[in-house]
């Protein structure tokens, strides 16, 4: 066995490259985040890990709402730009066309094929980051990204970020059907 110790690392793949939105001082602001994951399905919830110093955090804490916008790979330049500059110093409200859904203080991005509106349920200080858990209030999807009425990841073409090498990727190829392949005859024990 050839295993090497790397020490504590954030090597959980894939990491989505999402745009977290919040109204800050009554203006839409977006930041790039890769620490984002689904937490529960009833009620539906997700979490984002955000450094407390981020400008977007101010809007989330003030309003108790935020959005998670899933960009397609074609938006890589805009996604990266939102991660390079702070809304404190650069107005990011004009980078995208925005709209609002059920929550009136969680700006959503028209250009992103998938948008999720969240209401803050819990915040946990983890040191370098705040873990913000949001209940999913509504989900919006571009109609052309549906197949048989369901979200189609190939049509969404979500952007993936690999932090250790600082590169963006797309989803890879289909491997197997979940909850089916494991029922096939095993080759080992």
Rosetta blueprint (number, residue, H / E / L):
1 X L
2 X L
3 X L
4 X L
5 X L
6 X L
7 X L
8 X L
9 X L
10 X L
11 X L
12 X L
13 X L
14 X L
15 X E
16 X E
17 X L
18 X E
19 X E
20 X E
21 X E
22 X E
23 X E
24 X E
25 X L
26 X L
27 X E
28 X E
29 X E
30 X E
31 X E
32 X E
33 X E
34 X L
35 X L
36 X E
37 X E
38 X E
39 X E
40 X E
41 X E
42 X L
43 X L
44 X E
45 X E
46 X E
47 X E
48 X E
49 X E
50 X E
51 X L
52 X L
53 X L
54 X L
55 X H
56 X H
57 X H
58 X H
59 X H
60 X H
61 X H
62 X H
63 X H
64 X L
65 X E
66 X E
67 X E
68 X E
69 X E
70 X E
71 X L
72 X E
73 X H
74 X H
75 X H
76 X H
77 X H
78 X H
79 X H
80 X H
81 X H
82 X H
83 X H
84 X H
85 X L
86 X L
87 X L
88 X L
89 X L
90 X L
91 X L
92 X L
93 X L
94 X L
95 X L
96 X L
97 X L
98 X E
99 X E
100 X L
101 X L
102 X L
103 X L
104 X L
105 X L
106 X L
107 X L
108 X E
109 X E
110 X L
111 X L
112 X L
113 X L
114 X E
115 X E
116 X E
117 X E
118 X E
119 X E
120 X E
121 X E
122 X E
123 X E
124 X E
125 X E
126 X L
127 X L
128 X L
129 X L
130 X E
131 X E
132 X E
133 X E
134 X E
135 X E
136 X E
137 X E
138 X E
139 X E
140 X E
141 X E
142 X L
143 X H
144 X H
145 X H
146 X E
147 X E
148 X L
149 X L
150 X E
151 X E
152 X L
153 X H
154 X H
155 X H
156 X H
157 X L
158 X E
159 X L
160 X E
161 X E
162 X E
163 X L
164 X L
165 X L
166 X L
167 X E
168 X E
169 X E
170 X L
171 X L
172 X L
173 X L
174 X L
175 X L
176 X L
177 X L
178 X L
179 X L
180 X L
181 X H
182 X H
183 X H
184 X L
185 X L
186 X L
187 X L
188 X L
189 X L
